[in-house]
Amino acid sequence: MKNYLSFAIVLFSLLAFPQFAYSSSDQTVLITGANRGIGLEYAKQFLAKGYKVIGTARKPATATELKKSGAEVLQLDVTDEKSVADLKAALKGRAIDILINNAGYFDRQDVTLDKVDFNTFARTLDINTLGPLRVTQALIGNLEKGQRKTVISMSSGLGSIEKSTGRWYAYRTSKTGLNQINKILSTEYKDQGFIFTVVHPGWVQTDMGGSNATYTPTQSVQGLIKVIEGLTTKDSGQFYDLNGKSIPW
Ligand SMILES: NC(=O)c1ccc[n+]([C@@H]2O[C@H](COP(=O)([O-])OP(=O)(O)OC[C@H]3O[C@@H](n4cnc5c(N)ncnc54)[C@H](OP(=O)(O)O)[C@@H]3O)[C@@H](O)[C@H]2O)c1
């Protein structure tokens, strides 16, 4: 009876607090665009928590801070199919527990219709919408081998149609599209233990967010990692902010 009770308590704890079901030291996180901004901060904080980190950069030679952090650094341009295929080959057979599709691009010129530039629009979609899908497609086999089977894609509150206040045709549309892709993936992999979740990091002080932004990268990523470590399969297909609050589509 006592044994059954202990077993029930352990089982309940693991279900209620999934973060305790895993030891971070035998888990690998892969972060795209990890050479600066939020991606670099993710790398540092996951390393500090004992995870193995693979950080990708378009130009590893100049990713000085990422290399200094202790992360394994691999080359990746999320718009370049050869680069994605090379990453897949380099990681053949290795388990990845958490993939963070972080690489992103925001050109702020298209505030009004006359400022929409279609080449810039296509580039934004290529990086922000197709990039995460390309990387997820290439690494799905590695994620299948992982314990957590978690794919986090960095969306934005600007991708919410319900909350849209206009401006920035390309960036907003790219993140709305990313949200839809995330939902489709969560549906396709529903019965296989995967978690596909889109998150909004808040307005963050990076090259993209600018110095007037609300959060430092440290604050934003602290919140995001807490959210990520607490995710269960029930959170697959959802859209959360850095405090774990749902954002309307
Ligand atoms: N900062 C914010 O306030 C905010 C708010 C909402 C959402 N987000 C999202 O959070 C993510 C990170 O943003 P951030 O503020 O850290 O941006 P950031 O400072 O501008 O950094 C962007 C990162 O993405 C990489 N990148 C750009 N194009 C790439 C490509 N084609 N292939 C691979 N990597 C590429 C950059 O690499 P290079 O150094 O080589 O250019 C850089 O590492 C983005 O997805 C962004 O949309 C940010």
The ligand as an SDF file (V2000), in Angstrom:
LIG
                    3D

 48 52  0  0  0  0  0  0  0  0999 V2000
   13.2530   42.0640  -29.8950 N   0  0  0  0  0  0  0  0  0  0  0  0
   11.9310   42.0920  -29.8070 C   0  0  0  0  0  0  0  0  0  0  0  0
   11.3560   43.0360  -29.2220 O   0  0  0  0  0  0  0  0  0  0  0  0
   11.0950   40.9660  -30.3610 C   0  0  0  0  0  0  0  0  0  0  0  0
    9.7130   41.0190  -30.1570 C   0  0  0  0  0  0  0  0  0  0  0  0
    8.9200   39.9910  -30.6590 C   0  0  0  0  0  0  0  0  0  0  0  0
    9.4990   38.9250  -31.3220 C   0  0  0  0  0  0  0  0  0  0  0  0
   10.8530   38.8950  -31.5160 N   0  0  0  0  0  0  0  0  0  0  0  0
   11.4040   37.7410  -32.2430 C   0  0  0  0  0  0  0  0  0  0  0  0
   12.4260   37.1380  -31.4780 O   0  0  0  0  0  0  0  0  0  0  0  0
   13.4400   36.5870  -32.3380 C   0  0  0  0  0  0  0  0  0  0  0  0
   14.8090   37.1350  -31.9580 C   0  0  0  0  0  0  0  0  0  0  0  0
   14.7570   38.5480  -32.0680 O   0  0  0  0  0  0  0  0  0  0  0  0
   15.9600   39.5110  -31.6430 P   0  0  0  0  0  0  0  0  0  0  0  0
   15.3450   40.7160  -31.0720 O   0  0  0  0  0  0  0  0  0  0  0  0
   16.9840   38.7720  -30.8890 O   0  0  0  0  0  0  0  0  0  0  0  0
   16.5220   39.9040  -33.1140 O   0  0  0  0  0  0  0  0  0  0  0  0
   17.9750   40.4030  -33.5600 P   0  0  0  0  0  0  0  0  0  0  0  0
   18.6890   41.0180  -32.4310 O   0  0  0  0  0  0  0  0  0  0  0  0
   17.7500   41.2220  -34.7800 O   0  0  0  0  0  0  0  0  0  0  0  0
   18.7160   39.0280  -33.9580 O   0  0  0  0  0  0  0  0  0  0  0  0
   18.2270   38.3110  -35.0600 C   0  0  0  0  0  0  0  0  0  0  0  0
   18.9930   37.0080  -35.1830 C   0  0  0  0  0  0  0  0  0  0  0  0
   18.4450   36.2900  -36.3010 O   0  0  0  0  0  0  0  0  0  0  0  0
   19.5290   35.9590  -37.1760 C   0  0  0  0  0  0  0  0  0  0  0  0
   19.1170   35.8510  -38.5670 N   0  0  0  0  0  0  0  0  0  0  0  0
   18.5730   36.7970  -39.3710 C   0  0  0  0  0  0  0  0  0  0  0  0
   18.3960   36.3030  -40.6030 N   0  0  0  0  0  0  0  0  0  0  0  0
   18.8170   35.0130  -40.5740 C   0  0  0  0  0  0  0  0  0  0  0  0
   18.8920   33.9730  -41.5280 C   0  0  0  0  0  0  0  0  0  0  0  0
   18.4940   34.1510  -42.8010 N   0  0  0  0  0  0  0  0  0  0  0  0
   19.3770   32.7710  -41.1440 N   0  0  0  0  0  0  0  0  0  0  0  0
   19.7990   32.5760  -39.8800 C   0  0  0  0  0  0  0  0  0  0  0  0
   19.7890   33.5150  -38.9380 N   0  0  0  0  0  0  0  0  0  0  0  0
   19.2970   34.7230  -39.2820 C   0  0  0  0  0  0  0  0  0  0  0  0
   20.5430   37.0910  -36.9920 C   0  0  0  0  0  0  0  0  0  0  0  0
   21.8110   36.6800  -37.5020 O   0  0  0  0  0  0  0  0  0  0  0  0
   22.8600   37.7490  -38.1280 P   0  0  0  0  0  0  0  0  0  0  0  0
   23.5990   38.3400  -36.9590 O   0  0  0  0  0  0  0  0  0  0  0  0
   23.7200   36.9280  -39.0210 O   0  0  0  0  0  0  0  0  0  0  0  0
   22.0620   38.7800  -38.8630 O   0  0  0  0  0  0  0  0  0  0  0  0
   20.4940   37.2260  -35.4780 C   0  0  0  0  0  0  0  0  0  0  0  0
   21.2330   36.1980  -34.8620 O   0  0  0  0  0  0  0  0  0  0  0  0
   13.0130   36.9630  -33.7650 C   0  0  0  0  0  0  0  0  0  0  0  0
   12.3350   35.8830  -34.3600 O   0  0  0  0  0  0  0  0  0  0  0  0
   12.0590   38.1280  -33.5610 C   0  0  0  0  0  0  0  0  0  0  0  0
   11.1320   38.2690  -34.6210 O   0  0  0  0  0  0  0  0  0  0  0  0
   11.6650   39.8960  -31.0430 C   0  0  0  0  0  0  0  0  0  0  0  0
  1  2  1  0
  2  3  2  0
  2  4  1  0
  4  5  1  0
  4 48  2  0
  5  6  2  0
  6  7  1  0
  7  8  2  0
  8  9  1  0
  8 48  1  0
  9 10  1  0
  9 46  1  0
 10 11  1  0
 11 12  1  0
 11 44  1  0
 12 13  1  0
 13 14  1  0
 14 15  2  0
 14 16  1  0
 14 17  1  0
 17 18  1  0
 18 19  2  0
 18 20  1  0
 18 21  1  0
 21 22  1  0
 22 23  1  0
 23 24  1  0
 23 42  1  0
 24 25  1  0
 25 26  1  0
 25 36  1  0
 26 27  1  0
 26 35  1  0
 27 28  2  0
 28 29  1  0
 29 30  1  0
 29 35  2  0
 30 31  1  0
 30 32  2  0
 32 33  1  0
 33 34  2  0
 34 35  1  0
 36 37  1  0
 36 42  1  0
 37 38  1  0
 38 39  2  0
 38 40  1  0
 38 41  1  0
 42 43  1  0
 44 45  1  0
 44 46  1  0
 46 47  1  0
M  CHG  2   8   1  16  -1
M  END
$$$$
